[in-house]
Amino acid sequence: WPDLFGSAELSALTRVAAESNLDIAAAAARIRQAEGAAQIAGANLFPDMSGGQGASRNLSPGTLRAAHPPFTRTATNNFNLGLSASYILDLFGRERLLAETAQADAMAASFDRETIALATTASVSNLYFQLLAAQDHRHFALDNTRTAEQVLEAIRARADVGTATELDVAQQEGVLAAQRASIPALDQAIAQNRNLLAVLTGATPESLTLKGGSLRALHTPFV
């Protein structure tokens, strides 16, 4: 569903997260663990069979059979084969219930993995939207800063010819300072969102490259 927003970068991020997110990988490992436990629990419902085989060869010296030469040794070969089977009588249904419980746990682990994957995709999308919003706000803040600088220059020019006061200049300088002060916070928000996206995609912040853009470039999907 992230493809509906029309952002190739967002679609790529969600695909990477589905493959490399550590929480999803841990959930997938729990599925394999639960499936193995289900197989072990169900094994008691079937007969337990075991077998063995062996072979031996004995040589008897000829002196045991004759007192005078020629002595002829005797070889004896022994072969054995064994097979045994055992079966647990599940009179009260205990083994059957244990097997069904293990199968239910495996199914629950599978649903848990899908839940984590869906939550991860939603988190990646929300963080990407917040990144774009912060970039939009930074763009607006830069525009407002340039406008405030131009207005300050105009007020100073008016003050030079006596049509504006020093109070007007000071007030505009405060406006400009406030605009400039908002930019570092937006830079920090952009960096934080990038770092969080790196964590969700199983990467380091240094290895994740994001272009970003603007919220206005996204498509609004039909709900």
VENPE-V633542 format. One record per pair of residues at least 6 apart in sequence whose C-alpha atoms are under 7 Angstrom apart, sorted by the first residue. I is the first residue (numbers start at 1). J is the second residue. D is the distance in Angstrom with one decimal. If there is no record, write none. Layout:
i=I j=J d=D
i=I j=J d=D
//
This chain:
i=2 j=10 d=6.9
i=2 j=11 d=5.9
i=3 j=11 d=5.5
i=4 j=221 d=5.7
i=5 j=218 d=5.4
i=5 j=219 d=4.7
i=5 j=220 d=6.1
i=5 j=221 d=6.2
i=6 j=218 d=5.9
i=6 j=219 d=5.6
i=7 j=218 d=6.4
i=10 j=125 d=6.9
i=14 j=121 d=5.7
i=14 j=124 d=6.5
i=16 j=201 d=5.8
i=17 j=200 d=6.1
i=17 j=201 d=4.1
i=17 j=202 d=6.9
i=18 j=117 d=6.5
i=20 j=201 d=5.7
i=20 j=202 d=5.2
i=21 j=200 d=5.6
i=21 j=201 d=5.1
i=21 j=202 d=4.9
i=22 j=202 d=6.2
i=24 j=113 d=6.3
i=24 j=116 d=6.2
i=24 j=117 d=6.0
i=27 j=113 d=5.0
i=28 j=113 d=6.2
i=30 j=109 d=6.4
i=31 j=106 d=6.0
i=31 j=109 d=5.2
i=31 j=110 d=5.8
i=34 j=105 d=6.3
i=34 j=106 d=4.7
i=35 j=106 d=5.4
i=37 j=102 d=6.4
i=38 j=99 d=6.1
i=38 j=102 d=4.5
i=38 j=103 d=5.3
i=41 j=98 d=6.2
i=41 j=99 d=4.9
i=41 j=102 d=6.7
i=42 j=99 d=4.8
i=44 j=88 d=6.9
i=44 j=95 d=6.5
i=45 j=95 d=6.6
i=45 j=96 d=6.9
i=46 j=87 d=6.9
i=47 j=85 d=6.6
i=47 j=86 d=5.7
i=47 j=87 d=4.6
i=48 j=85 d=5.5
i=48 j=86 d=5.1
i=48 j=87 d=6.1
i=49 j=84 d=5.7
i=49 j=85 d=4.2
i=49 j=86 d=6.4
i=50 j=83 d=5.9
i=50 j=84 d=5.4
i=50 j=85 d=6.3
i=51 j=82 d=5.4
i=51 j=83 d=4.2
i=51 j=84 d=6.1
i=52 j=81 d=5.9
i=52 j=82 d=5.1
i=52 j=83 d=6.5
i=53 j=80 d=5.6
i=53 j=81 d=4.4
i=53 j=82 d=6.1
i=54 j=79 d=5.9
i=54 j=80 d=5.3
i=54 j=81 d=6.6
i=55 j=78 d=5.6
i=55 j=79 d=4.5
i=55 j=80 d=6.4
i=56 j=77 d=5.9
i=56 j=78 d=5.1
i=56 j=79 d=6.6
i=57 j=75 d=6.9
i=57 j=76 d=5.6
i=57 j=77 d=4.5
i=57 j=78 d=6.2
i=58 j=75 d=5.6
i=58 j=76 d=5.0
i=58 j=77 d=6.4
i=59 j=73 d=6.7
i=59 j=74 d=5.6
i=59 j=75 d=4.5
i=59 j=76 d=6.4
i=60 j=73 d=5.5
i=60 j=74 d=5.0
i=60 j=75 d=6.3
i=61 j=72 d=6.9
i=61 j=73 d=4.4
i=61 j=74 d=6.5
i=62 j=71 d=4.4
i=62 j=72 d=4.4
i=62 j=73 d=4.2
i=62 j=74 d=6.8
i=63 j=71 d=6.0
i=124 j=197 d=6.2
i=124 j=200 d=6.9
i=127 j=193 d=5.9
i=127 j=197 d=6.8
i=129 j=215 d=7.0
i=131 j=190 d=5.5
i=131 j=193 d=5.8
i=132 j=212 d=6.0
i=132 j=213 d=5.8
i=132 j=214 d=5.1
i=132 j=215 d=5.6
i=133 j=214 d=6.9
i=133 j=215 d=6.3
i=134 j=186 d=5.9
i=134 j=189 d=6.6
i=134 j=190 d=6.0
i=135 j=190 d=6.9
i=135 j=213 d=6.9
i=135 j=214 d=6.8
i=136 j=214 d=5.8
i=138 j=183 d=6.2
i=138 j=186 d=6.0
i=141 j=179 d=6.3
i=141 j=183 d=6.5
i=144 j=179 d=6.8
i=145 j=176 d=6.2
i=145 j=179 d=5.5
i=145 j=180 d=6.3
i=148 j=175 d=6.9
i=148 j=176 d=5.4
i=149 j=176 d=6.5
i=152 j=169 d=6.7
i=152 j=172 d=5.8
i=152 j=173 d=6.7
i=155 j=164 d=6.5
i=155 j=169 d=6.1
i=156 j=169 d=6.2
i=158 j=164 d=5.2
i=159 j=165 d=5.6
i=159 j=166 d=6.9
i=194 j=205 d=6.9
i=195 j=205 d=5.1
i=198 j=204 d=5.7
i=198 j=205 d=5.3
i=198 j=208 d=6.1
//
